[in-house]
Amino acid sequence: MAQVTLRKVVKKYDEVLAVRGIDLDIMDKEFVVLVGPSGCGKSTTLRMIAGLEEITDGDIAIGGDVVNDVPPKDRDIAMVFQNYALYPHMNVYENMSFGLKLKRTPKDIIDQRVRQAAQILDITELLDRKPKQLSGGQRQRVAMGRAIVRDPKVFLFDEPLSNLDAKLRVQMRTEIKKVHQKVRTTTVYVTHDQIEAMTLADRVVVMNGGNIEQVGPPNELYHSPKTKFVAGFIGSPAMNMVPCQLEASGDALKVRLSDTLSLAVPASRTARYRPHVGKPGLLFGLRPEHLTETRPHLEADMQTFDVKLDVTEPMGMETLVYFAINGIDICGRVNPNAGARESQTMKLCADMANMHLIDDKTEQVL
């Protein structure tokens, strides 16, 4: 079993707290992605798991054994970096087999592992080439192959796709997911790209300012964020957030966004939201895909309203529309044939069943 466990892990550089006492359990064979903005502590956390950074306080265990004082080479982990780190004078076969040779692994086992990994990664025909003869994507496959042949307890990926162009990143995301399905090794992956996190992970760990904001499956983080930060960070374009007033209207509730615009709160949310009626500092959150063109048959929780569009962005399969409420820019997603025109008025529909109410002071989703 290759569980990775972090208990009250702290990393301090002089007076700067990079990681602030985090707890995390990564299950055997699980693919976990650490995501967050620059400086949030995700790479530092990965490097502490690898043993490349000493922890200031707390415990890290791999496979049930505390490894705080175990050197990196004895932790039975394999790390893939963003810069590939291939030996330029060795061909692909030699690069992939070098670590096994250092461990004095028998030649027949080395050959078997290298060829098996090359087959998984579809680089068998590249085994005789030098790194300079390879594309960026091929070099990244070789770096992954070098990790796979070691058959470690844990794979660690440190932003491995950040040096690739956009098209190749999408392709390599798919490749990494396929490899994990074939080689079911516990994997910890660091990225600042929330799309990478959402598409790759069994569970996503959202970090911010050295703390863990939320841990969960991608869909849970997307549809049920617990904090303002997670709500705004996960999703592209980001969730719209507008200052609002929660008002009572008999037994029902509504959110007032401006003097002329208020939207009814779904009946299923009234009991949950009623204690916050009249409370200052509330934000109304709604994702762009829940702001669409009106349709002939609207469901109960869909509310229509008219807006003047400031900008439209045709994206092919959809058009992004931008408008303002009380000076706050709002984004919606409409059908490309819905007739959205800049500087024109358009009737939009808000799917209130997917609304979020956020306390701006505590930054908690209510």
C-alpha positions as CSV (number, residue, x, y, z in Angstrom):
1,M,0.0,0.0,0.0
2,A,1.4,3.4,-1.0
3,Q,-0.7,5.9,1.0
4,V,0.8,9.3,1.5
5,T,-0.2,11.1,4.7
6,L,0.6,14.6,5.9
7,R,0.0,15.6,9.5
8,K,0.3,19.2,10.6
9,V,3.0,19.8,8.0
10,V,4.7,23.2,8.3
11,K,7.3,24.8,6.1
12,K,8.9,28.0,7.2
13,Y,11.6,30.1,5.4
14,D,13.0,32.5,8.0
15,E,9.9,34.4,9.0
16,V,7.8,33.4,6.0
17,L,5.3,30.6,6.5
18,A,5.1,28.8,3.1
19,V,2.9,25.9,4.3
20,R,0.8,26.4,7.4
21,G,0.2,23.1,9.2
22,I,-1.7,21.1,6.5
23,D,-3.3,17.7,6.9
24,L,-3.9,15.5,3.8
25,D,-4.6,11.8,3.2
26,I,-3.8,10.4,-0.3
27,M,-5.1,6.9,-0.8
28,D,-3.3,4.1,-2.5
29,K,-3.4,4.3,-6.3
30,E,-5.2,7.7,-6.1
31,F,-4.4,10.6,-8.5
32,V,-4.4,13.8,-6.5
33,V,-3.7,17.2,-7.9
34,L,-2.5,20.2,-5.9
35,V,-3.7,23.4,-7.5
36,G,-3.5,27.0,-6.6
37,P,-2.0,30.4,-7.6
38,S,1.8,31.1,-7.5
39,G,3.1,31.1,-3.9
40,C,0.2,29.1,-2.5
41,G,2.6,26.3,-1.2
42,K,1.7,23.5,-3.6
43,S,5.2,22.9,-5.1
44,T,6.8,23.3,-1.6
45,T,4.4,20.6,-0.4
46,L,5.4,18.3,-3.3
47,R,9.1,18.8,-2.6
48,M,8.6,18.0,1.1
49,I,6.9,14.7,0.1
50,A,9.9,14.0,-2.2
51,G,12.4,14.9,0.5
52,L,13.9,17.8,-1.5
53,E,12.8,20.2,1.2
54,E,13.1,19.6,5.0
55,I,9.8,20.0,6.9
56,T,9.8,22.6,9.7
57,D,7.2,20.7,11.7
58,G,4.7,17.8,11.4
59,D,5.0,14.3,9.8
60,I,5.0,12.9,6.3
61,A,4.3,9.1,5.9
62,I,4.6,7.0,2.8
63,G,3.1,3.5,2.9
64,G,2.5,4.0,6.6
65,D,6.2,4.8,7.4
66,V,7.2,8.3,8.6
67,V,9.8,9.5,6.2
68,N,10.8,12.9,7.8
69,D,14.4,11.9,8.1
70,V,14.6,9.5,5.1
71,P,16.7,10.8,2.2
72,P,14.9,11.2,-1.2
73,K,16.7,8.2,-2.8
74,D,15.3,5.9,-0.1
75,R,11.7,7.1,-0.2
76,D,10.8,4.9,-3.3
77,I,9.3,7.8,-5.2
78,A,9.8,9.0,-8.8
79,M,9.6,12.7,-9.8
80,V,8.8,14.2,-13.2
81,F,9.9,17.9,-13.5
82,Q,8.7,20.6,-16.0
83,N,12.2,20.8,-17.6
84,Y,12.5,17.0,-18.4
85,A,16.1,16.8,-17.0
86,L,17.2,14.3,-19.7
87,Y,20.9,13.5,-20.3
88,P,21.7,15.0,-23.7
89,H,24.6,12.5,-24.5
90,M,22.4,9.4,-23.8
91,N,19.7,8.0,-26.1
92,V,16.1,7.4,-24.9
93,Y,16.8,3.8,-23.9
94,E,19.8,4.9,-21.9
95,N,18.0,7.8,-20.2
96,M,15.1,5.5,-19.2
97,S,17.4,2.7,-17.9
98,F,20.0,4.9,-16.1
99,G,18.4,4.8,-12.7
100,L,18.0,1.1,-12.8
101,K,21.6,0.6,-13.7
102,L,22.7,2.6,-10.7
103,K,20.7,0.2,-8.6
104,R,22.5,-2.7,-10.2
105,T,19.2,-4.1,-11.6
106,P,19.8,-7.2,-13.8
107,K,20.0,-6.3,-17.6
108,D,17.2,-8.5,-18.6
109,I,14.8,-6.9,-16.1
110,I,16.0,-3.4,-17.2
111,D,15.3,-4.3,-20.8
112,Q,11.9,-5.7,-20.0
113,R,10.8,-2.6,-17.9
114,V,12.2,-0.1,-20.5
115,R,10.4,-1.7,-23.4
116,Q,7.2,-2.2,-21.4
117,A,7.2,1.5,-20.4
118,A,8.0,2.6,-24.0
119,Q,5.0,0.6,-25.3
120,I,2.7,2.2,-22.7
121,L,3.9,5.6,-23.8
122,D,4.1,4.9,-27.5
123,I,7.8,5.8,-27.8
124,T,9.2,2.4,-28.8
125,E,10.4,3.8,-32.1
126,L,12.3,6.6,-30.3
127,L,14.5,4.4,-28.1
128,D,17.6,5.0,-30.2
129,R,17.2,8.8,-30.5
130,K,19.0,11.5,-28.5
131,P,16.9,14.1,-26.6
132,K,17.8,16.9,-29.1
133,Q,16.1,14.8,-31.9
134,L,12.8,14.8,-29.9
135,S,9.9,17.2,-29.7
136,G,8.8,18.7,-26.3
137,G,6.0,16.2,-26.0
138,Q,8.3,13.3,-26.8
139,R,10.8,14.5,-24.2
140,Q,8.1,14.6,-21.6
141,R,7.1,11.1,-22.4
142,V,10.7,9.9,-22.0
143,A,10.8,11.7,-18.6
144,M,7.6,9.9,-17.6
145,G,9.0,6.6,-18.9
146,R,12.1,7.0,-16.8
147,A,9.8,7.3,-13.7
148,I,7.6,4.4,-14.7
149,V,10.5,1.9,-15.1
150,R,11.5,2.4,-11.5
151,D,8.1,1.0,-10.4
152,P,8.0,3.4,-7.4
153,K,5.5,3.6,-4.6
154,V,4.6,7.2,-5.6
155,F,4.8,9.3,-8.7
156,L,5.3,13.1,-8.2
157,F,4.7,15.5,-11.0
158,D,5.8,19.1,-10.7
159,E,4.0,21.2,-13.4
160,P,5.2,18.8,-16.1
161,L,3.2,20.5,-18.9
162,S,4.0,24.1,-18.3
163,N,6.7,24.2,-21.0
164,L,4.5,22.8,-23.8
165,D,2.3,24.7,-26.2
166,A,-1.5,24.8,-25.7
167,K,-2.4,22.0,-28.2
168,L,0.4,19.7,-26.9
169,R,-0.7,20.3,-23.3
170,V,-4.2,19.0,-24.1
171,Q,-2.7,16.0,-25.8
172,M,-0.3,15.2,-22.9
173,R,-3.1,15.6,-20.3
174,T,-4.9,12.7,-22.1
175,E,-1.6,10.7,-22.2
176,I,-1.0,11.1,-18.5
177,K,-4.5,10.0,-17.7
178,K,-4.1,6.9,-19.9
179,V,-0.8,6.1,-18.3
180,H,-2.4,6.3,-14.8
181,Q,-5.2,4.0,-15.9
182,K,-2.5,1.4,-17.0
183,V,0.0,2.0,-14.2
184,R,-2.1,2.4,-11.1
185,T,0.5,4.1,-9.0
186,T,-0.3,6.7,-6.3
187,T,0.2,10.0,-8.0
188,V,0.6,13.6,-6.7
189,Y,0.5,16.2,-9.4
190,V,1.1,19.9,-9.0
191,T,-0.2,22.6,-11.4
192,H,-1.5,26.2,-11.4
193,D,-3.8,25.3,-14.3
194,Q,-7.3,24.5,-12.8
195,I,-8.3,22.8,-16.1
196,E,-5.5,20.4,-15.8
197,A,-6.6,19.7,-12.2
198,M,-10.2,19.2,-13.1
199,T,-9.5,16.8,-16.1
200,L,-6.8,14.7,-14.4
201,A,-7.6,14.3,-10.7
202,D,-9.5,11.7,-8.7
203,R,-9.5,14.4,-6.1
204,V,-8.3,18.1,-6.2
205,V,-6.6,19.9,-3.4
206,V,-7.1,23.6,-3.7
207,M,-4.3,25.6,-1.9
208,N,-4.2,29.2,-1.0
209,G,-1.7,31.1,1.1
210,G,-0.1,27.9,2.5
211,N,-3.5,26.5,3.6
212,I,-5.7,23.8,2.1
213,E,-9.0,25.6,1.1
214,Q,-10.9,22.5,0.0
215,V,-10.3,18.8,-1.0
216,G,-12.7,16.8,-3.1
217,P,-13.6,15.3,-6.5
218,P,-13.5,17.8,-9.4
219,N,-17.3,18.0,-9.7
220,E,-17.8,18.6,-6.0
221,L,-15.4,21.6,-6.0
222,Y,-17.0,23.0,-9.1
223,H,-20.7,22.7,-8.1
224,S,-20.3,22.9,-4.3
225,P,-17.4,25.2,-3.4
226,K,-17.0,25.9,0.3
227,T,-15.2,29.2,0.1
228,K,-15.2,32.3,-2.0
229,F,-11.6,31.5,-3.2
230,V,-12.5,28.0,-4.5
231,A,-15.7,29.3,-6.1
232,G,-13.7,32.0,-8.0
233,F,-10.6,29.9,-8.8
234,I,-12.2,26.7,-10.1
235,G,-14.0,27.3,-13.5
236,S,-13.1,29.2,-16.6
237,P,-14.5,31.8,-17.2
238,A,-14.7,32.4,-13.5
239,M,-17.9,32.5,-11.4
240,N,-19.7,35.8,-11.5
241,M,-19.9,37.4,-8.1
242,V,-22.1,40.5,-7.5
243,P,-22.8,42.3,-4.2
244,C,-26.4,41.7,-3.2
245,Q,-29.1,42.1,-0.6
246,L,-31.1,39.1,0.5
247,E,-34.8,40.2,1.0
248,A,-37.9,38.5,2.3
249,S,-41.0,38.6,0.3
250,G,-43.7,36.8,2.4
251,D,-42.6,33.2,2.7
252,A,-40.2,33.6,-0.3
253,L,-36.8,35.2,-0.7
254,K,-35.2,37.2,-3.4
255,V,-31.7,38.6,-4.1
256,R,-31.5,42.2,-5.0
257,L,-28.6,43.0,-7.4
258,S,-29.6,46.6,-8.3
259,D,-32.4,49.1,-8.0
260,T,-34.1,47.5,-11.0
261,L,-33.0,43.9,-10.8
262,S,-34.0,41.3,-8.2
263,L,-34.2,37.5,-8.7
264,A,-36.3,35.0,-6.8
265,V,-34.4,32.4,-4.6
266,P,-35.5,28.8,-5.2
267,A,-37.9,27.5,-2.6
268,S,-35.4,24.7,-1.8
269,R,-32.9,27.3,-0.5
270,T,-35.3,29.5,1.6
271,A,-34.8,27.7,4.9
272,R,-31.0,27.7,4.5
273,Y,-30.8,31.3,3.5
274,R,-33.5,32.9,5.7
275,P,-31.1,33.6,8.7
276,H,-29.1,35.8,6.4
277,V,-31.9,38.2,5.3
278,G,-30.7,41.8,5.5
279,K,-27.2,40.8,6.3
280,P,-24.5,43.2,4.9
281,G,-21.6,42.0,2.8
282,L,-23.3,39.2,0.8
283,L,-22.3,38.2,-2.7
284,F,-24.5,36.5,-5.3
285,G,-22.5,33.9,-7.3
286,L,-23.5,32.3,-10.6
287,R,-21.4,30.6,-13.2
288,P,-21.4,31.9,-16.9
289,E,-23.1,28.7,-18.2
290,H,-26.0,29.4,-15.9
291,L,-26.6,32.7,-17.6
292,T,-28.0,31.8,-21.0
293,E,-30.4,33.0,-23.7
294,T,-34.1,32.5,-22.9
295,R,-35.8,29.4,-24.1
296,P,-39.5,28.7,-25.0
297,H,-40.0,26.5,-22.0
298,L,-38.3,27.6,-18.8
299,E,-38.0,25.5,-15.6
300,A,-39.4,26.8,-12.3
301,D,-36.1,28.3,-11.0
302,M,-35.1,30.1,-14.2
303,Q,-35.5,33.9,-14.0
304,T,-35.4,36.2,-17.1
305,F,-34.2,39.8,-17.3
306,D,-33.0,42.3,-19.9
307,V,-29.5,43.6,-20.2
308,K,-27.5,45.7,-22.6
309,L,-24.5,43.8,-23.9
310,D,-21.1,45.5,-23.7
311,V,-18.9,42.8,-25.5
312,T,-19.5,39.5,-27.3
313,E,-16.9,36.9,-27.9
314,P,-17.8,34.2,-30.5
315,M,-16.1,31.0,-29.5
316,G,-17.5,28.7,-32.2
317,M,-19.7,26.3,-30.2
318,E,-20.8,29.2,-27.9
319,T,-20.7,32.9,-27.5
320,L,-19.5,34.6,-24.3
321,V,-21.5,37.8,-23.6
322,Y,-20.4,40.5,-21.2
323,F,-22.6,43.1,-19.4
324,A,-22.5,45.1,-16.2
325,I,-24.6,45.1,-13.0
326,N,-23.8,48.1,-10.8
327,G,-20.4,48.5,-12.4
328,I,-19.5,44.8,-12.0
329,D,-18.6,43.0,-15.2
330,I,-20.7,39.8,-15.7
331,C,-20.1,37.0,-18.2
332,G,-22.8,34.7,-19.7
333,R,-22.7,31.8,-22.2
334,V,-25.2,31.8,-25.0
335,N,-25.9,29.8,-28.2
336,P,-24.0,31.3,-31.2
337,N,-27.3,31.5,-33.0
338,A,-29.0,33.4,-30.2
339,G,-28.5,36.8,-31.9
340,A,-26.2,38.4,-29.3
341,R,-25.0,41.8,-30.5
342,E,-22.7,44.3,-28.8
343,S,-24.5,47.5,-27.6
344,Q,-27.9,45.7,-28.1
345,T,-30.4,44.7,-25.4
346,M,-30.8,40.9,-24.9
347,K,-33.1,38.9,-22.7
348,L,-31.1,36.5,-20.6
349,C,-32.1,33.7,-18.2
350,A,-30.5,33.0,-14.8
351,D,-30.7,29.4,-13.6
352,M,-31.2,30.2,-9.9
353,A,-31.1,26.5,-9.0
354,N,-27.3,26.8,-9.4
355,M,-26.9,30.1,-7.5
356,H,-24.4,30.5,-4.6
357,L,-24.6,32.9,-1.7
358,I,-21.3,34.0,-0.2
359,D,-20.5,35.9,2.9
360,D,-17.8,38.3,1.7
361,K,-16.5,38.9,5.3
362,T,-15.9,35.3,6.3
363,E,-15.4,34.2,2.6
364,Q,-17.6,31.1,3.3
365,V,-20.3,29.9,0.8
366,L,-23.5,29.8,2.8
